[in-house]
Amino acid sequence: MAYIMNEENHPYGVPSTGYLETIMTGYKSAGFDENILHQAADESMKGV
């Protein structure tokens, strides 16, 4: 499963804390590397 944000309908930006917490729960449940999510969140905050 993949989530792709479409900038045409929703401008890109920093994800909300609640959204990140939900995604982190899914990462933990699936056994994914949580560092990947942390890196992506950090990248989204550059230049803000």
PDB file of N, CA, C and O in Angstrom:
ATOM      1  N   MET A   1       0.850  -1.160   0.000  1.00  0.00           N
ATOM      2  CA  MET A   1       0.000   0.000   0.000  1.00  0.00           C
ATOM      3  C   MET A   1       0.901   1.229   0.000  1.00  0.00           C
ATOM      4  O   MET A   1       1.963   1.236   0.621  1.00  0.00           O
ATOM      5  N   ALA A   2       0.469   2.245  -0.691  1.00  0.00           N
ATOM      6  CA  ALA A   2       1.229   3.497  -0.745  1.00  0.00           C
ATOM      7  C   ALA A   2       0.263   4.669  -0.690  1.00  0.00           C
ATOM      8  O   ALA A   2      -0.857   4.597  -1.195  1.00  0.00           O
ATOM      9  N   TYR A   3       0.715   5.737  -0.075  1.00  0.00           N
ATOM     10  CA  TYR A   3      -0.053   6.977  -0.032  1.00  0.00           C
ATOM     11  C   TYR A   3       0.735   8.002  -0.834  1.00  0.00           C
ATOM     12  O   TYR A   3       1.903   8.260  -0.545  1.00  0.00           O
ATOM     13  N   ILE A   4       0.101   8.579  -1.831  1.00  0.00           N
ATOM     14  CA  ILE A   4       0.756   9.597  -2.646  1.00  0.00           C
ATOM     15  C   ILE A   4      -0.072  10.866  -2.556  1.00  0.00           C
ATOM     16  O   ILE A   4      -1.242  10.890  -2.938  1.00  0.00           O
ATOM     17  N   MET A   5       0.555  11.924  -2.043  1.00  0.00           N
ATOM     18  CA  MET A   5      -0.146  13.205  -1.940  1.00  0.00           C
ATOM     19  C   MET A   5      -0.082  13.890  -3.296  1.00  0.00           C
ATOM     20  O   MET A   5       0.972  13.934  -3.930  1.00  0.00           O
ATOM     21  N   ASN A   6      -1.188  14.409  -3.724  1.00  0.00           N
ATOM     22  CA  ASN A   6      -1.300  15.105  -4.980  1.00  0.00           C
ATOM     23  C   ASN A   6      -1.285  16.602  -4.699  1.00  0.00           C
ATOM     24  O   ASN A   6      -2.246  17.146  -4.155  1.00  0.00           O
ATOM     25  N   GLU A   7      -0.196  17.264  -5.070  1.00  0.00           N
ATOM     26  CA  GLU A   7      -0.059  18.691  -4.770  1.00  0.00           C
ATOM     27  C   GLU A   7      -1.157  19.531  -5.440  1.00  0.00           C
ATOM     28  O   GLU A   7      -1.477  20.622  -4.969  1.00  0.00           O
ATOM     29  N   GLU A   8      -1.720  19.033  -6.514  1.00  0.00           N
ATOM     30  CA  GLU A   8      -2.778  19.769  -7.206  1.00  0.00           C
ATOM     31  C   GLU A   8      -3.972  20.007  -6.277  1.00  0.00           C
ATOM     32  O   GLU A   8      -4.594  21.069  -6.316  1.00  0.00           O
ATOM     33  N   ASN A   9      -4.285  19.018  -5.450  1.00  0.00           N
ATOM     34  CA  ASN A   9      -5.436  19.126  -4.563  1.00  0.00           C
ATOM     35  C   ASN A   9      -5.071  19.496  -3.125  1.00  0.00           C
ATOM     36  O   ASN A   9      -5.889  20.067  -2.402  1.00  0.00           O
ATOM     37  N   HIS A  10      -3.864  19.177  -2.718  1.00  0.00           N
ATOM     38  CA  HIS A  10      -3.413  19.435  -1.350  1.00  0.00           C
ATOM     39  C   HIS A  10      -1.968  19.892  -1.389  1.00  0.00           C
ATOM     40  O   HIS A  10      -1.092  19.094  -1.725  1.00  0.00           O
ATOM     41  N   PRO A  11      -1.685  21.131  -1.062  1.00  0.00           N
ATOM     42  CA  PRO A  11      -0.296  21.603  -1.093  1.00  0.00           C
ATOM     43  C   PRO A  11       0.588  20.781  -0.156  1.00  0.00           C
ATOM     44  O   PRO A  11       0.168  20.377   0.929  1.00  0.00           O
ATOM     45  N   TYR A  12       1.818  20.547  -0.603  1.00  0.00           N
ATOM     46  CA  TYR A  12       2.772  19.844   0.241  1.00  0.00           C
ATOM     47  C   TYR A  12       3.077  20.677   1.472  1.00  0.00           C
ATOM     48  O   TYR A  12       3.017  21.906   1.429  1.00  0.00           O
ATOM     49  N   GLY A  13       3.398  20.017   2.553  1.00  0.00           N
ATOM     50  CA  GLY A  13       3.740  20.725   3.772  1.00  0.00           C
ATOM     51  C   GLY A  13       4.209  19.763   4.834  1.00  0.00           C
ATOM     52  O   GLY A  13       4.405  18.576   4.572  1.00  0.00           O
ATOM     53  N   VAL A  14       4.384  20.269   6.013  1.00  0.00           N
ATOM     54  CA  VAL A  14       4.824  19.472   7.145  1.00  0.00           C
ATOM     55  C   VAL A  14       3.643  18.658   7.658  1.00  0.00           C
ATOM     56  O   VAL A  14       2.566  19.209   7.886  1.00  0.00           O
ATOM     57  N   PRO A  15       3.832  17.355   7.842  1.00  0.00           N
ATOM     58  CA  PRO A  15       2.734  16.538   8.362  1.00  0.00           C
ATOM     59  C   PRO A  15       2.396  16.912   9.803  1.00  0.00           C
ATOM     60  O   PRO A  15       3.268  17.326  10.567  1.00  0.00           O
ATOM     61  N   SER A  16       1.141  16.763  10.160  1.00  0.00           N
ATOM     62  CA  SER A  16       0.730  17.078  11.530  1.00  0.00           C
ATOM     63  C   SER A  16       1.286  16.025  12.499  1.00  0.00           C
ATOM     64  O   SER A  16       1.622  14.910  12.098  1.00  0.00           O
ATOM     65  N   THR A  17       1.373  16.393  13.752  1.00  0.00           N
ATOM     66  CA  THR A  17       1.845  15.465  14.783  1.00  0.00           C
ATOM     67  C   THR A  17       0.946  14.243  14.857  1.00  0.00           C
ATOM     68  O   THR A  17       1.437  13.120  14.971  1.00  0.00           O
ATOM     69  N   GLY A  18      -0.358  14.444  14.794  1.00  0.00           N
ATOM     70  CA  GLY A  18      -1.294  13.331  14.849  1.00  0.00           C
ATOM     71  C   GLY A  18      -1.114  12.368  13.689  1.00  0.00           C
ATOM     72  O   GLY A  18      -1.187  11.153  13.871  1.00  0.00           O
ATOM     73  N   TYR A  19      -0.879  12.906  12.491  1.00  0.00           N
ATOM     74  CA  TYR A  19      -0.656  12.072  11.317  1.00  0.00           C
ATOM     75  C   TYR A  19       0.612  11.247  11.497  1.00  0.00           C
ATOM     76  O   TYR A  19       0.617  10.046  11.226  1.00  0.00           O
ATOM     77  N   LEU A  20       1.692  11.891  11.957  1.00  0.00           N
ATOM     78  CA  LEU A  20       2.951  11.174  12.169  1.00  0.00           C
ATOM     79  C   LEU A  20       2.799  10.075  13.215  1.00  0.00           C
ATOM     80  O   LEU A  20       3.364   8.992  13.063  1.00  0.00           O
ATOM     81  N   GLU A  21       2.050  10.341  14.263  1.00  0.00           N
ATOM     82  CA  GLU A  21       1.828   9.326  15.300  1.00  0.00           C
ATOM     83  C   GLU A  21       1.076   8.120  14.729  1.00  0.00           C
ATOM     84  O   GLU A  21       1.387   6.977  15.062  1.00  0.00           O
ATOM     85  N   THR A  22       0.096   8.377  13.878  1.00  0.00           N
ATOM     86  CA  THR A  22      -0.663   7.294  13.256  1.00  0.00           C
ATOM     87  C   THR A  22       0.228   6.457  12.349  1.00  0.00           C
ATOM     88  O   THR A  22       0.193   5.227  12.392  1.00  0.00           O
ATOM     89  N   ILE A  23       1.025   7.132  11.529  1.00  0.00           N
ATOM     90  CA  ILE A  23       1.924   6.420  10.627  1.00  0.00           C
ATOM     91  C   ILE A  23       2.973   5.647  11.423  1.00  0.00           C
ATOM     92  O   ILE A  23       3.312   4.521  11.058  1.00  0.00           O
ATOM     93  N   MET A  24       3.493   6.229  12.502  1.00  0.00           N
ATOM     94  CA  MET A  24       4.489   5.544  13.335  1.00  0.00           C
ATOM     95  C   MET A  24       3.898   4.276  13.947  1.00  0.00           C
ATOM     96  O   MET A  24       4.581   3.256  14.038  1.00  0.00           O
ATOM     97  N   THR A  25       2.648   4.332  14.361  1.00  0.00           N
ATOM     98  CA  THR A  25       1.976   3.136  14.886  1.00  0.00           C
ATOM     99  C   THR A  25       1.978   2.036  13.831  1.00  0.00           C
ATOM    100  O   THR A  25       2.255   0.876  14.135  1.00  0.00           O
ATOM    101  N   GLY A  26       1.670   2.403  12.604  1.00  0.00           N
ATOM    102  CA  GLY A  26       1.682   1.431  11.511  1.00  0.00           C
ATOM    103  C   GLY A  26       3.065   0.885  11.236  1.00  0.00           C
ATOM    104  O   GLY A  26       3.223  -0.311  10.989  1.00  0.00           O
ATOM    105  N   TYR A  27       4.083   1.754  11.275  1.00  0.00           N
ATOM    106  CA  TYR A  27       5.466   1.302  11.075  1.00  0.00           C
ATOM    107  C   TYR A  27       5.847   0.282  12.137  1.00  0.00           C
ATOM    108  O   TYR A  27       6.414  -0.766  11.827  1.00  0.00           O
ATOM    109  N   LYS A  28       5.534   0.593  13.392  1.00  0.00           N
ATOM    110  CA  LYS A  28       5.874  -0.313  14.492  1.00  0.00           C
ATOM    111  C   LYS A  28       5.148  -1.643  14.337  1.00  0.00           C
ATOM    112  O   LYS A  28       5.743  -2.706  14.514  1.00  0.00           O
ATOM    113  N   SER A  29       3.869  -1.581  14.009  1.00  0.00           N
ATOM    114  CA  SER A  29       3.052  -2.783  13.857  1.00  0.00           C
ATOM    115  C   SER A  29       3.567  -3.684  12.736  1.00  0.00           C
ATOM    116  O   SER A  29       3.544  -4.909  12.853  1.00  0.00           O
ATOM    117  N   ALA A  30       4.031  -3.068  11.652  1.00  0.00           N
ATOM    118  CA  ALA A  30       4.505  -3.816  10.496  1.00  0.00           C
ATOM    119  C   ALA A  30       5.971  -4.233  10.623  1.00  0.00           C
ATOM    120  O   ALA A  30       6.470  -5.009   9.808  1.00  0.00           O
ATOM    121  N   GLY A  31       6.662  -3.716  11.647  1.00  0.00           N
ATOM    122  CA  GLY A  31       8.073  -4.045  11.823  1.00  0.00           C
ATOM    123  C   GLY A  31       8.995  -3.285  10.892  1.00  0.00           C
ATOM    124  O   GLY A  31      10.120  -3.714  10.637  1.00  0.00           O
ATOM    125  N   PHE A  32       8.516  -2.139  10.375  1.00  0.00           N
ATOM    126  CA  PHE A  32       9.342  -1.320   9.487  1.00  0.00           C
ATOM    127  C   PHE A  32      10.392  -0.547  10.279  1.00  0.00           C
ATOM    128  O   PHE A  32      10.262  -0.356  11.488  1.00  0.00           O
ATOM    129  N   ASP A  33      11.423  -0.111   9.583  1.00  0.00           N
ATOM    130  CA  ASP A  33      12.481   0.692  10.183  1.00  0.00           C
ATOM    131  C   ASP A  33      11.938   2.098  10.453  1.00  0.00           C
ATOM    132  O   ASP A  33      11.689   2.862   9.520  1.00  0.00           O
ATOM    133  N   GLU A  34      11.758   2.430  11.721  1.00  0.00           N
ATOM    134  CA  GLU A  34      11.188   3.724  12.102  1.00  0.00           C
ATOM    135  C   GLU A  34      12.096   4.892  11.741  1.00  0.00           C
ATOM    136  O   GLU A  34      11.628   6.022  11.604  1.00  0.00           O
ATOM    137  N   ASN A  35      13.390   4.630  11.588  1.00  0.00           N
ATOM    138  CA  ASN A  35      14.321   5.702  11.227  1.00  0.00           C
ATOM    139  C   ASN A  35      13.984   6.290   9.863  1.00  0.00           C
ATOM    140  O   ASN A  35      14.196   7.480   9.630  1.00  0.00           O
ATOM    141  N   ILE A  36      13.462   5.466   8.962  1.00  0.00           N
ATOM    142  CA  ILE A  36      13.079   5.958   7.627  1.00  0.00           C
ATOM    143  C   ILE A  36      11.986   7.013   7.756  1.00  0.00           C
ATOM    144  O   ILE A  36      12.034   8.046   7.088  1.00  0.00           O
ATOM    145  N   LEU A  37      11.007   6.757   8.610  1.00  0.00           N
ATOM    146  CA  LEU A  37       9.933   7.724   8.829  1.00  0.00           C
ATOM    147  C   LEU A  37      10.468   8.998   9.468  1.00  0.00           C
ATOM    148  O   LEU A  37      10.082  10.099   9.076  1.00  0.00           O
ATOM    149  N   HIS A  38      11.348   8.855  10.444  1.00  0.00           N
ATOM    150  CA  HIS A  38      11.932  10.030  11.091  1.00  0.00           C
ATOM    151  C   HIS A  38      12.708  10.879  10.081  1.00  0.00           C
ATOM    152  O   HIS A  38      12.620  12.107  10.098  1.00  0.00           O
ATOM    153  N   GLN A  39      13.464  10.223   9.207  1.00  0.00           N
ATOM    154  CA  GLN A  39      14.234  10.956   8.191  1.00  0.00           C
ATOM    155  C   GLN A  39      13.305  11.690   7.236  1.00  0.00           C
ATOM    156  O   GLN A  39      13.564  12.839   6.878  1.00  0.00           O
ATOM    157  N   ALA A  40      12.228  11.038   6.823  1.00  0.00           N
ATOM    158  CA  ALA A  40      11.274  11.673   5.906  1.00  0.00           C
ATOM    159  C   ALA A  40      10.608  12.882   6.564  1.00  0.00           C
ATOM    160  O   ALA A  40      10.424  13.917   5.923  1.00  0.00           O
ATOM    161  N   ALA A  41      10.250  12.753   7.831  1.00  0.00           N
ATOM    162  CA  ALA A  41       9.629  13.871   8.553  1.00  0.00           C
ATOM    163  C   ALA A  41      10.616  15.028   8.674  1.00  0.00           C
ATOM    164  O   ALA A  41      10.246  16.188   8.495  1.00  0.00           O
ATOM    165  N   ASP A  42      11.865  14.708   8.978  1.00  0.00           N
ATOM    166  CA  ASP A  42      12.893  15.755   9.075  1.00  0.00           C
ATOM    167  C   ASP A  42      13.056  16.474   7.731  1.00  0.00           C
ATOM    168  O   ASP A  42      13.172  17.699   7.694  1.00  0.00           O
ATOM    169  N   GLU A  43      13.066  15.719   6.632  1.00  0.00           N
ATOM    170  CA  GLU A  43      13.192  16.322   5.308  1.00  0.00           C
ATOM    171  C   GLU A  43      12.030  17.259   5.002  1.00  0.00           C
ATOM    172  O   GLU A  43      12.213  18.304   4.377  1.00  0.00           O
ATOM    173  N   SER A  44      10.836  16.880   5.444  1.00  0.00           N
ATOM    174  CA  SER A  44       9.653  17.703   5.154  1.00  0.00           C
ATOM    175  C   SER A  44       9.689  19.029   5.894  1.00  0.00           C
ATOM    176  O   SER A  44       9.014  19.983   5.506  1.00  0.00           O
ATOM    177  N   MET A  45      10.481  19.088   6.963  1.00  0.00           N
ATOM    178  CA  MET A  45      10.544  20.312   7.780  1.00  0.00           C
ATOM    179  C   MET A  45      11.661  21.255   7.359  1.00  0.00           C
ATOM    180  O   MET A  45      11.748  22.371   7.871  1.00  0.00           O
ATOM    181  N   LYS A  46      12.504  20.832   6.448  1.00  0.00           N
ATOM    182  CA  LYS A  46      13.599  21.704   5.975  1.00  0.00           C
ATOM    183  C   LYS A  46      13.007  22.889   5.231  1.00  0.00           C
ATOM    184  O   LYS A  46      12.111  22.735   4.400  1.00  0.00           O
ATOM    185  N   GLY A  47      13.506  24.044   5.532  1.00  0.00           N
ATOM    186  CA  GLY A  47      13.064  25.248   4.846  1.00  0.00           C
ATOM    187  C   GLY A  47      11.754  25.815   5.351  1.00  0.00           C
ATOM    188  O   GLY A  47      11.224  26.762   4.770  1.00  0.00           O
ATOM    189  N   VAL A  48      11.218  25.244   6.435  1.00  0.00           N
ATOM    190  CA  VAL A  48       9.944  25.747   6.971  1.00  0.00           C
ATOM    191  C   VAL A  48      10.220  26.855   7.942  1.00  0.00           C
ATOM    192  O   VAL A  48       9.288  27.423   8.513  1.00  0.00           O
TER     193      VAL A  48
END
